Amino acid sequence: MLDLLLNLASFIIGMSIGKAKAVNVDIIKQTDHMQSLIDEAYESRDAMKSLLFEAEEKAETWERRYNNLLSTTQT
């Protein structure tokens, strides 16, 4: 019975603390923080796209070199 009362008291205290923290948080700061995270993700995505494009160009260059070398050694 004591365990049940302690669990219930812990639950009620946790709920009240959680609600108090949720009410005191500034929504504008949260929105700004989320927007900055989104902006960082977009910048990272764009950087990765650029690196992928460069890697594809290098791979095509090496493929052309290989094919040219292959054709010169087979003749």
Buried (B, 14 or more C-beta within 10 A) or exposed (E): EEEEEEEEEEEEEEEEEEEEEEEEEEEEEEEEEEEEEEEEEEEEEEEEEEEEEEEEEEEEEEEEEEEEEEEEEEE
